[in-house]
Amino acid sequence: MGADGKVVTTNPLAVIRADASRVIGGGHIMRCLTLADGMSARGWRTAFAVAPGTPEAAAALPRSQHEFRILEDPTPETLAASWPEGAELLVVDHYDLDACWERANRPWARRILAIDDLANRPHDADILLDQTFGRAAEEYRGLVGPDCRIFTGSTHALLRPVFAAAQPAALARRVLLPAEPRVLVAMGMSDPDDATGLVLDGIAASGLPLRVDVVLGSGAPHVERVRARTTSMPQPARLLCDVTDMAGLMVEADLAVGAGGTTSWERCCLGLPGLVIVTANNQERIAHELDAAGAIQMLGRHPSVPASAVAEALSVLVHDDQARIAMSRAATALCDGLGCERLLEDLERSLR
């Protein structure tokens, strides 16, 4: 029996409301999949409520073992009709939804977890998670109720357990570069503005003896252009679509060029030094905070960053061992990869 006197089933239901698209990318779905995987391992039944187009934009969702339902109009009423038995937990990870929408789900959802990284709107939630490094809980005090438990900062980043497990092997690689360093290019699952192309131009112009791994979603609008670009690079390059082992790729990588989204915490956990180009408004604060902490080098915002800036910054990192090592150590200090476990433990305590 739960704290409010209601009976808790042995397999409580968590419904997750999140979307993906070519415009917003797949970060919301990916971090919610991490949470759903952890919940399933602890005996939860998990289900996603998504808008049309989400499975195509985030291929990891249909590949997963989690139930998902595509709702043409995912209102509180349609969610309640889809799961009439009610949910122990509703997870809301969506920039267009706020306290008004969350409150409307109270009749059928016993608890609500809001995932945010903007701190720009009110929430009617029992738990709020913002994994932005440097975010203070006080920034949400006027946006949530007095009883809402607030978890902020990169120690609460939602990473799959494989990242924490891979950390020792990754850090062992961060001292000296091989003769042909491997650089991982990951500008977002959808990369609607083709920042990947800019980065590849910069790598090509650098003349550095690099091996290049490019990560992109198969549904990205510029995927074929990127594929053609990798075949014409002066350095050996390969395009990897819908990657399922990002941790393995990051362990093998020596440098990274990426966006400022959810993969920031994966790079930090594995101490992967690199460059960041901001591709969306919600990445601005993350990138600035990580740059100030010495965990990355922020080059600016796409499309204002020239390919020459990528080439120059990569050349400096390749030839400055101490700078790379310092960046790796600073990054690792910010995220241990155990944030999902911390959240799940709190959820379980709240059910006792």
RADALIN-V320007 format. One line per field, one symbol per residue. phi: phi as a letter, one per 40 degrees, with the letter a starting at -180 (. if undefined). Layout:
BEGIN
phi = ???
END
This chain:
BEGIN
phi = .cccgccbccbccbbbbabaacccgbcccccccdcccccccbgccbabbbcdgccccbcccccccccabcbdbccdccccccbccgbcabbbbaccbbdccccccdcbbcbbbbbaabfbacbbbcbbbbcccgcbdccbdcbbcccccbbbhccbccbcdcccccddcccccccbcccbccbbbachcbfcbfcdddccccccccgccbbbbbbacccccbccccdccccbccccabbbbfcbbccccccccbaabacbcccdccccdcfccabbbcbadccdcdcccccccgcabcchbcbcccdccccccccccccbdcccccccccccccacgbcccccccccccccc
END
